[in-house]
Amino acid sequence: MTPTDRSLDALFTPASVAVIGASDDPARIGGRVLARFLDHFAGPVYAVNANRDTVQGHPAARSIADLPAAPDLAVLALPANLVPDAIDELAASGCRAAIVFSSGFAESGAEGKAMQDRLRTAAAESGMRIIGPNCVGTMSLPSGVLATFADLQTDVTPSAQPGVGIVSQSGALGSVFFHAAEALGLHVSYMCTTGNEADVSAAEAIAALVERPDVQAVMVYLEALSDPEVLYTAGRRALELGKPIVALKVGVSDSGARAAASHSGSLAAPDRFAQALLDRAGIMRAGSPVELVTVTAALAAGRFPAGDRVAVMTLSGGVGIMIADALDAGGLSLPRTRDETARQIEKLIPEYGSAQNPIDYTANAVNDPAGFAEILDAVVTDDDFDMVIISGLAMGTFDENLATIKRVRDKVTKPVVVSVSGANSVTVNRHGIPCVPDAVQAANAVVALKTYADLRARRSAEKPLLGDGSAHGTTHHTLTAEETRELLSRFTIPVVQEIDAVDEASAVQAADTVGYPVAVKLDSAVAEHKTEVGGIRLDVRDAAGVRAAVADMRAASGMTGDVPVVIQQMVGRGLELTVGAIRDSTLGPAVLVGLGGVMVEILDEIEMSLVPVSHADAERMLRKLCGGRLTTGPRGMDDATVKAVGDVIVALSSLMAQCPDVTEVDVNPLIVGEPGPVAVDGLVRVARPDMGQD
């Protein structure tokens, strides 16, 4: 093997395995993994124990050098201080992959980091792939490779059945999600916990699992985006293959933790960057551990809707209302049942039921499974519905109902999601029909199906400028109002008429030119947040007011003599937005838009997208604000206004792509009125290579 051979095949489909630090006691870590290999792995199993010739009745070598052949995969159950030398020996022997359980590496201080760096170097120089350290290992059920010391609460039997892959940066949570998926009736084919990621990242593991033919979907737990280029590529490839990736992303990235001076910087929290990357990669994001499992269950079935129209069938009118509320919050529609279908249903339900969507077929289904079958057939085959939720099945006729659902579902390609609890949910999932135990979670899963279908429909998204961070300078400088105005105008961003001034006399002259009333503002180079230092005076109507404003600002800023101010034309009333951009050292530049004005941080209504941003991306960002109400309500933006604001967002994206020294842009507010959007206040920060003061 050479350093250019970087595949993970030896991790998931090894020809031979070894346990370094194998124990005779199956309850110990090194003994547990060996016992699982001996029980489930069909190929050669090697054991290394410095003190024994046999372990668990199996021959053992005293050292790695004494092994009869180099293993494809080696599992190290050793104290941390013995691991680097063992890794060097394995790499020299031709071993292709190694899993390091031990903790005590980079997470424990400088000495541990030095040992972890040795592992990284060994992997890079030899081509041997390393999982960990500080992980609980991996599982590949199709190959019988249970290379983990995690407690397995269920009887894990090797199987070639296609299923779900799990990738987790947390070992403990990887096993938690494995058991949660199995408890719901999902079949898990693979699990990979990456720990400290000395070599193999979670993104690489995801990319490898996506390509495996026996993986239908990938469930992911992420604490950091350590390999964004690979993650993006894996996401786009999965989207192409129709293999959903669902991620639970927690924590924040180190690159986003720095303090930012502008509104855009403070709004561009690390989590927003993470969300922007996941969006562009086509990776679904779960909001909770429960949602991670239930959404994966729905998506793994491989059926995605053609539209947003949902039919709800339920035994309980109250549950139907709960589902309807959740679907409405997720942006899906519940159309009225068409007359022909409603008449069919009305013949089969009591008068106290409802044939209108959500359809309440009542608990009478307990006594009439044939009637349930007719109702289901009418609803599922109705072309007015793109998806169907069935909440609650009569327990007394469960088997008949399930057979009916399977038969009717096979007539169509639309998604059908069931909600029942307990052991019955496992049974439904094992029949290949997505089932979650909670009715509202079922609604959320259906929302996820539509979201994923939309992602696939626009899968030609342009690759973001990942890694194009702010490493072009060592200090940051805020542009003057004149420089900001020239830069924004160069990229066709409309800017309000304004004239620079330095004292009372030049300010009055500027106001006479602009025309009263005017706004008087401190230059951004003097005060980045003008409202906080009294640096804005609006609707000034005469020369006396201009002189007083300049004098007050001189005093507030602590300056003597000239004070850089800007005299602006007052802009009429309109919707106040903020548009901005920020450059992250790892994820590159991103553009954001949201509700603006002095309350921008409190409102926190922001959408972000990585650069480059297309016109379609910009429109989606605007239509997502305020749950879509900003573009659909009677006082919202019409299509022409959405396009005009979208043009500003796209122009700002171009600015960030073409000006790598620009680190932050903040246009707040962008007033959207007649005759169109106009930037009323702007702040731009750039990185400079000099060592001067900021």
GIBELBEL-V169172 format. One record per helix or strand of 3 or more residues. SS is the DSSP state (alpha for helix, beta for strand). FROM is the first residue (numbers start at 0). TO is the last residue. Records with the same first field share a line. If there is no record, write none. Layout:
BEGIN
SS=FROM-TO / FROM-TO
END
This chain:
BEGIN
alpha=8-11 / 28-39 / 63-65 / 79-92 / 105-107 / 109-125 / 140-142 / 170-183 / 201-209 / 227-240 / 253-255 / 262-266 / 269-280 / 288-299 / 316-328 / 338-345 / 362-365 / 368-379 / 394-408 / 422-429 / 438-456 / 480-489 / 503-513 / 529-532 / 542-556 / 599-602 / 614-631 / 638-657
beta=15-19 / 43-47 / 72-75 / 96-99 / 128-131 / 136-139 / 144-147 / 162-167 / 187-192 / 214-221 / 244-248 / 308-313 / 386-390 / 414-418 / 474-477 / 497-500 / 517-521 / 535-539 / 564-568 / 574-583 / 587-594 / 605-609 / 661-671 / 676-678 / 681-687
END
